[in-house]
Amino acid sequence: MEHAIGKKWLTTNRLMILFVFLGLWTLLSAVPASANDQTPPYLINPIPEPGSTTSNWFLITTGVLDDESGVNPDPDTVFVYIDGSPPRVKPIIEPSYGDQKGIKITVILVDEEPRGQVVVGVQAEDLAPVPNVMFREWSFFVENVTQNPVPVITYPENHRWLDYGTQSGILHYNWISLDQNPYYRVRFTLFDGQSATMDIEPASVPGSAYNYSFAIELNRDIWSAVSTAGEISIDIGALTEPDGQLIGNYGPKSTVTYVMENLPCLIRPYHSAVLDSVIPPVFEWSPLDVMAEEYVVVFVRLDDNGSYSKDIKIYEVPIFIKTIPMDMTLWNQFEQGNWAWTVVARYPDGQFSDFMIHRFLKN
């Protein structure tokens, strides 16, 4: 497969201009987080997305993660509600998220359900000695129920930044398809509209009749070339045979940015986290191996169109600090809604490191 090389989406120079224009806010003296796990798990990447309108409503899926002790994967401790009632089909619950500190929940909707607003509730608990219990809700709108459900990507999540080191150089995709098809077509589209496709025979995820997975290892040079392309949109369609015609349409797109590991990798909260307004989170990143003077942490609230607003918070953090543990006073300064955040390192010569961006929803 050929990879087109395009203009990088955000550059270090543009970030430096942002700093000059806005100025730098207060210096944050962070304190170590408590070693005791006293916070409940949180949701990751709920599909359909909160507040969205969909017609492809044949499944509901979300992740649940606890960064400290992990989520209890026992199905008897996990409960899902649709408009206040249990779903008609028992949810599929699978351990997930790298070091198995989370679970993935999938609810297949085989019967026609009501249109209009749908409220989904999820209850789960962590593995702390005294379990912390999470109950979170989100809602979306069903415009109509499609008769031809399409594959829905569950990994990588939309707007995900993936670095070479953490991913071990693996190009990895997971999706859910209500119909069991032997082949699928992955379409890659760049920001300028150029696209390429790859027909694959995926592996079924063990223990699930609807989950599919595909992975291929890329060497460092190829990953580096891909990382120069900026955001890449990915969507998947079903096939009867390689080089054949699509069965129906492509599924919804997921945009991904690939980066090398010469940057502060964002650790928690996980990308596409849904964070509680009354439980201050901890923001953590991995340190760089090279000498730097400080880290600059940037938070930007997204507007209703998903674009960056003027609500921006910037903190200079000493180089020996790798976390920002929020307290309620600081957390209350963040309005409810969708946010993006990043961490860059400032070098002694005044230059900045590369960076990745994660998103979270405060509600």
C-alpha positions in Angstrom: 0.0 0.0 0.0 1.4 3.4 -0.9 1.3 6.3 1.6 1.0 9.8 0.3 3.0 12.4 2.1 1.2 15.6 3.0 1.4 18.7 5.1 1.5 18.0 8.8 -1.6 19.0 10.6 0.0 21.0 13.5 3.6 22.1 13.7 5.8 23.1 16.5 6.2 26.6 15.0 2.4 27.1 15.1 2.4 26.0 18.7 5.2 28.5 19.6 3.2 31.3 17.9 0.2 30.3 20.0 2.3 30.7 23.2 3.6 34.1 22.1 0.1 35.4 21.3 -1.6 34.1 24.5 1.2 34.4 27.0 1.9 31.7 29.7 -0.4 31.3 32.6 0.4 30.5 36.2 3.0 28.0 37.3 1.4 24.9 38.8 3.0 23.3 41.8 1.8 19.7 41.4 1.6 17.3 44.3 2.0 13.5 44.1 -1.3 11.6 43.7 -2.5 9.4 46.5 -1.4 5.8 46.4 -4.8 4.7 47.6 -7.4 4.2 44.8 -10.4 6.2 45.9 -11.8 7.1 42.5 -14.2 5.1 40.5 -13.6 3.9 36.9 -14.6 6.2 33.9 -16.1 5.6 30.5 -14.1 5.6 27.3 -15.2 6.3 23.8 -19.0 5.7 24.1 -20.6 4.8 20.7 -22.9 6.3 19.6 -21.2 9.5 20.8 -22.9 11.6 23.5 -25.3 14.1 21.9 -24.9 12.6 18.4 -27.7 11.7 15.9 -27.5 8.3 14.3 -29.4 6.0 12.0 -26.9 3.1 12.3 -28.3 2.0 15.7 -27.6 -1.7 15.9 -25.1 -1.6 18.7 -23.9 0.3 21.7 -20.3 0.0 22.8 -18.1 1.7 25.4 -15.0 1.1 27.4 -14.6 1.3 31.1 -11.1 2.0 32.6 -9.6 2.4 36.0 -6.0 3.7 35.9 -5.2 2.6 39.4 -6.5 -0.8 40.4 -8.3 -1.8 37.2 -12.0 -2.6 36.4 -13.6 -5.8 37.8 -14.3 -7.9 34.7 -16.9 -10.1 36.4 -20.1 -9.8 34.4 -22.1 -9.9 37.6 -20.7 -6.6 38.6 -21.3 -4.8 35.3 -24.8 -3.5 34.5 -26.1 -1.7 31.4 -29.4 0.1 31.1 -31.2 1.5 28.0 -33.8 4.1 29.0 -33.7 2.7 32.5 -34.2 -1.0 31.6 -31.7 -3.8 30.9 -31.1 -4.5 27.2 -32.9 -7.4 25.6 -29.6 -9.1 24.6 -27.0 -9.7 27.3 -24.0 -7.4 26.9 -20.7 -8.8 25.8 -18.0 -7.9 28.4 -14.3 -8.3 27.5 -11.1 -7.4 29.3 -9.3 -4.7 27.3 -7.0 -1.7 27.2 -3.4 -2.8 27.1 -2.5 -3.9 30.6 -6.1 -5.2 31.1 -7.1 -2.5 33.5 -10.3 -1.9 31.6 -13.2 -3.7 30.0 -15.0 -3.2 26.7 -18.8 -3.5 26.7 -20.8 -4.2 23.5 -24.6 -4.4 23.3 -26.0 -5.8 20.1 -29.5 -4.6 19.4 -31.2 -7.2 17.3 -34.8 -6.0 17.8 -36.3 -2.7 16.7 -36.0 -0.2 19.5 -37.7 3.2 19.9 -36.6 6.3 18.0 -35.8 9.6 19.6 -33.6 10.3 22.5 -31.9 7.2 24.0 -30.3 7.3 27.5 -27.6 4.7 28.2 -26.4 3.9 31.7 -23.4 1.9 32.7 -22.5 0.7 36.2 -19.1 -0.9 37.0 -16.6 -1.1 39.9 -12.9 -1.3 40.3 -10.7 -3.9 42.0 -9.7 -1.7 45.0 -9.9 -3.4 48.4 -13.0 -1.3 49.0 -14.5 -1.1 45.4 -15.3 2.2 44.0 -18.5 2.1 42.0 -19.1 4.1 38.8 -22.6 4.9 37.4 -22.5 7.1 34.3 -25.1 8.0 31.7 -24.9 9.4 28.2 -27.6 10.0 25.6 -27.9 10.2 21.8 -30.7 10.5 19.2 -32.0 7.9 16.8 -33.3 9.6 13.6 -34.2 6.3 12.0 -33.2 2.7 12.1 -31.2 1.6 9.1 -32.0 -1.7 7.4 -28.3 -2.1 6.3 -26.0 -1.8 9.3 -22.4 -1.0 8.5 -19.1 -1.9 10.3 -18.3 0.5 13.2 -14.6 1.0 14.2 -14.0 0.6 17.9 -10.2 1.0 17.8 -8.5 3.4 17.2 -11.0 5.8 18.6 -11.9 8.9 16.6 -9.2 11.7 16.9 -6.7 9.3 18.4 -2.9 10.0 18.3 -0.8 6.8 18.2 3.0 6.8 18.8 5.4 4.2 17.5 6.8 3.1 20.9 3.5 2.6 22.7 2.0 0.7 19.8 5.1 -1.4 19.2 5.0 -0.4 15.5 1.7 -2.3 15.1 -1.0 -0.9 12.8 -4.1 -2.3 14.5 -7.8 -1.9 13.9 -10.9 -3.4 15.6 -14.5 -3.1 14.4 -17.9 -4.6 15.0 -20.1 -5.9 12.2 -23.6 -7.3 12.7 -23.2 -9.5 9.6 -20.4 -12.0 9.5 -18.5 -11.2 6.3 -15.4 -13.0 5.1 -13.5 -9.9 3.8 -13.4 -6.2 4.5 -12.0 -3.2 2.7 -10.2 -0.5 4.7 -10.1 2.9 3.1 -7.5 5.5 4.1 -8.2 9.1 3.2 -5.8 12.1 3.7 -6.7 15.7 4.4 -6.5 16.6 0.8 -8.9 13.9 -0.3 -6.4 11.4 -1.7 -7.4 7.9 -0.7 -6.2 4.3 -0.9 -7.8 1.0 0.0 -6.7 -2.4 1.3 -8.7 -5.6 1.1 -8.2 -7.9 4.1 -9.3 -11.1 5.7 -9.6 -10.2 9.4 -9.4 -12.4 12.5 -12.5 -12.8 14.6 -11.9 -11.7 18.2 -12.2 -14.8 20.4 -15.4 -15.0 22.4 -17.3 -12.6 20.2 -19.3 -13.3 17.1 -19.3 -9.6 16.0 -15.8 -8.3 16.8 -13.1 -8.3 14.1 -9.5 -7.4 14.2 -6.6 -6.7 11.9 -3.0 -6.0 12.7 0.2 -5.5 10.6 3.7 -4.6 11.8 5.4 -1.6 10.3 9.1 -0.9 10.6 10.3 2.4 11.9 10.9 4.0 8.5 7.4 3.2 7.2 5.8 4.4 10.5 7.8 7.6 10.2 6.6 8.2 6.7 3.0 7.7 7.7 3.5 10.1 10.6 4.2 13.0 8.2 0.8 12.7 6.6 -1.1 14.3 9.5 -4.7 13.1 10.2 -5.7 10.0 8.3 -9.4 9.1 8.0 -10.2 5.4 8.2 -13.5 3.7 7.3 -14.4 0.0 6.7 -16.8 -1.7 4.4 -17.8 -5.4 4.0 -16.9 -7.5 0.9 -17.8 -11.0 -0.4 -14.3 -11.4 -1.9 -11.1 -9.5 -2.4 -11.3 -6.8 -5.1 -15.1 -7.3 -5.1 -18.0 -4.9 -4.7 -18.9 -3.4 -1.3 -21.8 -4.9 0.5 -23.7 -1.8 1.4 -21.7 1.3 2.4 -18.6 2.2 4.3 -19.1 2.7 8.1 -18.4 5.9 9.9 -14.9 7.4 9.7 -12.4 7.5 12.4 -9.5 10.0 12.1 -6.1 9.0 13.4 -2.7 10.7 13.6 0.5 8.6 13.8 3.6 10.0 15.5 7.1 8.9 16.5 8.0 8.6 20.2 10.2 11.7 20.6 7.4 13.4 22.5 5.7 13.3 25.9 3.2 10.5 25.5 -0.2 11.1 27.2 -1.0 8.4 29.7 -4.2 9.3 31.5 -6.9 10.0 31.3 -7.3 7.7 28.3 -8.2 9.3 25.0 -12.0 9.9 24.6 -12.5 9.7 28.4 -15.8 10.8 29.9 -14.9 12.5 33.1 -17.2 13.3 36.1 -17.7 17.0 37.0 -17.3 16.3 40.7 -14.4 13.9 40.7 -11.1 15.7 39.8 -9.0 13.7 37.4 -5.2 13.2 37.2 -3.5 14.2 34.0 -0.3 12.2 33.4 2.3 11.9 30.7 5.6 10.0 30.1 8.9 11.8 30.4 11.3 12.4 27.6 14.7 10.7 27.5 16.4 13.9 26.4 17.2 16.9 28.5 14.5 19.6 28.7 13.8 22.6 30.9 10.1 22.2 31.5 6.8 20.9 30.3 4.0 23.1 29.0 0.5 21.6 29.4 -2.2 23.1 27.2 -6.0 22.6 27.5 -8.4 23.9 24.8 -12.2 23.6 25.0 -13.9 22.6 21.7 -16.9 24.4 20.4 -20.1 22.9 19.2 -18.5 22.2 15.8 -15.5 20.4 17.3 -13.2 23.3 16.5 -10.8 24.9 19.0 -12.4 27.7 21.0 -10.7 30.7 22.8 -11.1 29.0 26.1 -7.5 27.9 26.6 -5.5 27.1 29.7 -1.7 26.8 29.7 0.5 25.7 32.6 4.3 25.6 32.9 5.3 22.5 34.9 8.8 21.8 36.3 10.6 19.0 34.4 10.6 16.6 37.3 6.7 16.7 37.4 4.8 14.3 35.2 1.3 14.8 36.4 -1.3 17.4 37.1 -3.6 16.2 39.9 -6.6 18.4 39.8 -8.4 19.6 42.9 -12.0 20.8 42.9 -10.9 24.5 42.7 -8.9 23.9 39.5 -11.3 21.4 38.0 -14.2 23.8 38.4 -12.3 26.2 36.1 -13.0 23.8 33.3 -16.4 24.3 31.7 -18.5 21.2 30.9 -18.0 20.0 27.4 -15.4 18.5 25.1 -11.7 19.4 25.7 -8.4 18.7 24.0 -5.1 18.6 25.9 -1.4 18.2 25.0 2.0 18.3 26.7 5.2 19.7 25.0 8.7 19.9 26.4 10.6 23.1 26.2 14.3 22.6 25.4 17.2 24.8 26.7 17.5 26.5 23.2 13.9 27.6 23.4 12.6 25.0 20.9 9.6 22.7 21.7 9.3 19.0 21.3 6.7 17.3 19.1 3.4 16.5 20.8 0.2 14.4 20.7 -3.3 15.4 21.5 -6.0 13.6 23.5 -9.6 14.5 24.1 -12.0 14.2 27.0 -15.6 15.1 27.8 -16.4 16.7 31.1 -20.0 16.2 32.0 
